[in-house]
Amino acid sequence: MTVLSNLRAAVQKRAAYNRTKREIEEMPLEIARDLGISRSDAARLAAEAVYG
């Protein structure tokens, strides 16, 4: 992979991370409870989902 393609992939992953984190943080509390998710876990869950 070239430097440019690595950079592009990193930017895409960061955008996916930010989007996922925001969606978890904005999830209605009732739904989060049903899923067993705490909004304070948003960063960790987003990182796991995007970066593995």
KEKOL-689964 format. One record per atom (N, C-alpha, C, O, CB): residue number from 0; residue in three letters; atom name; y negated, x, z. Coordinates in steps of 0.2 Angstrom, whole numbers, plus 5000, padded with zeros to 4 digits. Each point is the difference from the previous one (the first is absolute). Glycine has a CB too. Example, Ala and Ser with C-alpha at 12.3 -4.5 7.8 and 13.67 -1.06 7.14 Angstrom:
! residues 2
0;ALA;N;5028;5066;5039
0;ALA;CA;4994;4996;5000
0;ALA;C;4994;5004;5000
0;ALA;O;5001;5005;5003
0;ALA;CB;5005;4986;5003
1;SER;N;4989;5007;4990
1;SER;CA;4994;5004;5001
1;SER;C;4995;4996;5003
1;SER;O;4994;5003;5001
1;SER;CB;5009;5003;4989
This chain:
! residues 52
0;MET;N;5006;5004;5000
0;MET;CA;4994;4996;5000
0;MET;C;4994;5004;5000
0;MET;O;5000;5006;5003
0;MET;CB;5006;4985;5003
1;THR;N;4989;5007;4991
1;THR;CA;4994;5004;5000
1;THR;C;4995;4998;5006
1;THR;O;5002;4995;5003
1;THR;CB;4999;5005;4984
2;VAL;N;4994;5004;5014
2;VAL;CA;4996;4998;5005
2;VAL;C;4996;4994;5000
2;VAL;O;5000;4996;5004
2;VAL;CB;4998;5016;4997
3;LEU;N;5001;4986;4992
3;LEU;CA;4996;4994;4999
3;LEU;C;5005;4994;5002
3;LEU;O;4998;4995;5003
3;LEU;CB;4995;5010;4988
4;SER;N;5013;4995;5007
4;SER;CA;5005;4995;5001
4;SER;C;5001;4999;5008
4;SER;O;5001;4995;5002
4;SER;CB;5004;5007;4986
5;ASN;N;4996;5004;5015
5;ASN;CA;5001;5000;5007
5;ASN;C;4994;4996;5004
5;ASN;O;5001;4996;5004
5;ASN;CB;5006;5015;4995
6;LEU;N;4987;4991;4998
6;LEU;CA;4994;4997;5003
6;LEU;C;5000;4993;4999
6;LEU;O;4998;4996;5004
6;LEU;CB;4996;5014;4994
7;ARG;N;5007;4988;4996
7;ARG;CA;5001;4992;4998
7;ARG;C;5005;4997;5005
7;ARG;O;4998;4994;5002
7;ARG;CB;4998;5009;4986
8;ALA;N;5009;5000;5013
8;ALA;CA;5005;4996;5004
8;ALA;C;4998;5000;5007
8;ALA;O;5001;4995;5003
8;ALA;CB;5008;5009;4989
9;ALA;N;4988;5001;5010
9;ALA;CA;4997;5000;5007
9;ALA;C;4995;4994;5001
9;ALA;O;5000;4997;5005
9;ALA;CB;5002;5016;4996
10;VAL;N;4994;4987;4994
10;VAL;CA;4994;4995;5000
10;VAL;C;5003;4993;5000
10;VAL;O;4998;4995;5004
10;VAL;CB;4994;5012;4991
11;GLN;N;5013;4992;5001
11;GLN;CA;5004;4993;5000
11;GLN;C;5003;4998;5006
11;GLN;O;5000;4995;5002
11;GLN;CB;5002;5007;4986
12;LYS;N;5002;5003;5015
12;LYS;CA;5003;4999;5007
12;LYS;C;4995;4998;5005
12;LYS;O;5001;4996;5004
12;LYS;CB;5008;5012;4993
13;ARG;N;4985;4996;5003
13;ARG;CA;4995;4999;5005
13;ARG;C;4997;4993;4999
13;ARG;O;4999;4996;5005
13;ARG;CB;4998;5016;4996
14;ALA;N;5002;4986;4993
14;ALA;CA;4998;4993;4999
14;ALA;C;5005;4995;5002
14;ALA;O;4998;4994;5003
14;ALA;CB;4995;5010;4987
15;ALA;N;5013;4997;5009
15;ALA;CA;5006;4995;5002
15;ALA;C;5000;5000;5008
15;ALA;O;5001;4995;5003
15;ALA;CB;5005;5007;4986
16;TYR;N;4993;5004;5014
16;TYR;CA;5000;5000;5007
16;TYR;C;4994;4996;5003
16;TYR;O;5001;4996;5005
16;TYR;CB;5004;5016;4995
17;ASN;N;4989;4989;4998
17;ASN;CA;4994;4996;5002
17;ASN;C;5001;4993;4999
17;ASN;O;4998;4996;5004
17;ASN;CB;4995;5014;4993
18;ARG;N;5010;4988;4997
18;ARG;CA;5001;4993;4999
18;ARG;C;5005;4997;5005
18;ARG;O;4999;4994;5002
18;ARG;CB;4998;5008;4985
19;THR;N;5009;5001;5014
19;THR;CA;5005;4998;5004
19;THR;C;4997;4999;5007
19;THR;O;5001;4995;5004
19;THR;CB;5008;5010;4989
20;LYS;N;4988;5000;5010
20;LYS;CA;4997;5001;5006
20;LYS;C;4995;4994;5001
20;LYS;O;5001;4996;5006
20;LYS;CB;5001;5016;4995
21;ARG;N;4994;4987;4995
21;ARG;CA;4995;4994;5000
21;ARG;C;5003;4993;5000
21;ARG;O;4999;4996;5004
21;ARG;CB;4993;5012;4990
22;GLU;N;5014;4992;5002
22;GLU;CA;5003;4993;5000
22;GLU;C;5004;4999;5007
22;GLU;O;5000;4994;5002
22;GLU;CB;5001;5007;4985
23;ILE;N;5002;5004;5016
23;ILE;CA;5003;4999;5006
23;ILE;C;4995;4998;5005
23;ILE;O;5001;4996;5005
23;ILE;CB;5008;5013;4992
24;GLU;N;4985;4995;5003
24;GLU;CA;4995;4999;5005
24;GLU;C;4997;4993;5000
24;GLU;O;4998;4997;5005
24;GLU;CB;4999;5015;4995
25;GLU;N;5003;4985;4994
25;GLU;CA;4997;4993;4998
25;GLU;C;5005;4995;5000
25;GLU;O;4998;4994;4999
25;GLU;CB;4993;5012;4995
26;MET;N;5015;4995;5008
26;MET;CA;5005;4995;5000
26;MET;C;4999;4995;5006
26;MET;O;4998;5003;5005
26;MET;CB;5010;5006;4990
27;PRO;N;4993;4985;5003
27;PRO;CA;4999;4995;5006
27;PRO;C;5004;5002;5006
27;PRO;O;5006;5002;4999
27;PRO;CB;4991;4989;4992
28;LEU;N;5001;5008;5015
28;LEU;CA;5003;5002;5006
28;LEU;C;5007;4997;5000
28;LEU;O;5005;5003;5002
28;LEU;CB;4984;4999;5004
29;GLU;N;5012;4992;4993
29;GLU;CA;5006;4996;5000
29;GLU;C;5005;5003;4996
29;GLU;O;5006;5000;5002
29;GLU;CB;4988;4989;5000
30;ILE;N;5004;5013;4992
30;ILE;CA;5005;5003;4995
30;ILE;C;5002;5007;5003
30;ILE;O;5006;5002;4999
30;ILE;CB;4989;4991;4991
31;ALA;N;5000;5011;5012
31;ALA;CA;5002;5006;5003
31;ALA;C;5005;5000;5006
31;ALA;O;5005;5003;5000
31;ALA;CB;4984;5001;4996
32;ARG;N;5010;4991;5008
32;ARG;CA;5004;4999;5005
32;ARG;C;5007;4998;4998
32;ARG;O;5005;5003;5003
32;ARG;CB;4986;4993;5004
33;ASP;N;5010;4999;4988
33;ASP;CA;5006;4998;4997
33;ASP;C;5004;5006;4997
33;ASP;O;5006;5001;5001
33;ASP;CB;4989;4988;4997
34;LEU;N;5001;5016;5000
34;LEU;CA;5004;5006;4997
34;LEU;C;5001;5006;5005
34;LEU;O;5003;5005;4998
34;LEU;CB;4991;4992;4991
35;GLY;N;5003;5002;5017
35;GLY;CA;5001;5005;5005
35;GLY;C;4995;5006;4999
35;GLY;O;5002;5005;5002
35;GLY;CB;5010;4991;4999
36;ILE;N;4982;5002;4996
36;ILE;CA;4996;5006;4998
36;ILE;C;4993;4999;5005
36;ILE;O;4998;4995;5001
36;ILE;CB;5007;5005;4987
37;SER;N;4993;5006;5014
37;SER;CA;4994;5000;5004
37;SER;C;4995;5003;4995
37;SER;O;5001;5005;4996
37;SER;CB;5004;4996;5015
38;ARG;N;4989;4996;4989
38;ARG;CA;4994;5003;4995
38;ARG;C;4999;5007;5002
38;ARG;O;4998;5004;4995
38;ARG;CB;4997;4985;5004
39;SER;N;5006;5013;5007
39;SER;CA;4999;5007;5002
39;SER;C;5005;5005;4996
39;SER;O;4999;5006;5000
39;SER;CB;4996;4990;5011
40;ASP;N;5011;5001;4987
40;ASP;CA;5005;5004;4996
40;ASP;C;4998;5001;4993
40;ASP;O;5004;5002;4996
40;ASP;CB;5004;4994;5012
41;ALA;N;4986;5001;4989
41;ALA;CA;4999;5000;4993
41;ALA;C;5000;5006;4997
41;ALA;O;5003;5001;4994
41;ALA;CB;4990;4989;5008
42;ALA;N;5004;5015;5001
42;ALA;CA;5000;5007;4997
42;ALA;C;5007;5003;4999
42;ALA;O;5001;5003;4995
42;ALA;CB;4987;4999;5010
43;ARG;N;5016;4997;5000
43;ARG;CA;5007;5003;5000
43;ARG;C;5004;4997;4995
43;ARG;O;5004;5003;4996
43;ARG;CB;4995;5000;5016
44;LEU;N;5001;4990;4988
44;LEU;CA;5004;4996;4995
44;LEU;C;4997;5001;4993
44;LEU;O;5005;5001;4995
44;LEU;CB;4997;4991;5014
45;ALA;N;4992;5009;4990
45;ALA;CA;4998;5001;4993
45;ALA;C;5002;5007;4998
45;ALA;O;5002;5001;4994
45;ALA;CB;4988;4992;5008
46;ALA;N;5010;5012;5002
46;ALA;CA;5002;5007;4998
46;ALA;C;5007;5000;4999
46;ALA;O;5002;5003;4995
46;ALA;CB;4989;5002;5012
47;GLU;N;5013;4992;4997
47;GLU;CA;5007;4999;4998
47;GLU;C;5002;4997;4994
47;GLU;O;5004;5002;4996
47;GLU;CB;4998;4998;5016
48;ALA;N;4994;4995;4986
48;ALA;CA;5001;4996;4994
48;ALA;C;4998;5004;4994
48;ALA;O;5004;5000;4995
48;ALA;CB;4994;4989;5011
49;VAL;N;4997;5015;4994
49;VAL;CA;4998;5003;4995
49;VAL;C;5002;5007;4999
49;VAL;O;5003;5002;4995
49;VAL;CB;4987;4992;5006
50;TYR;N;5011;5010;5005
50;TYR;CA;5002;5007;4999
50;TYR;C;5007;5001;5002
50;TYR;O;5002;5006;4999
50;TYR;CB;4986;4997;5004
51;GLY;N;5015;4992;5000
51;GLY;CA;5007;5001;5002
51;GLY;C;5001;5002;5007
51;GLY;O;5006;5001;5002
51;GLY;CB;4996;5002;4986
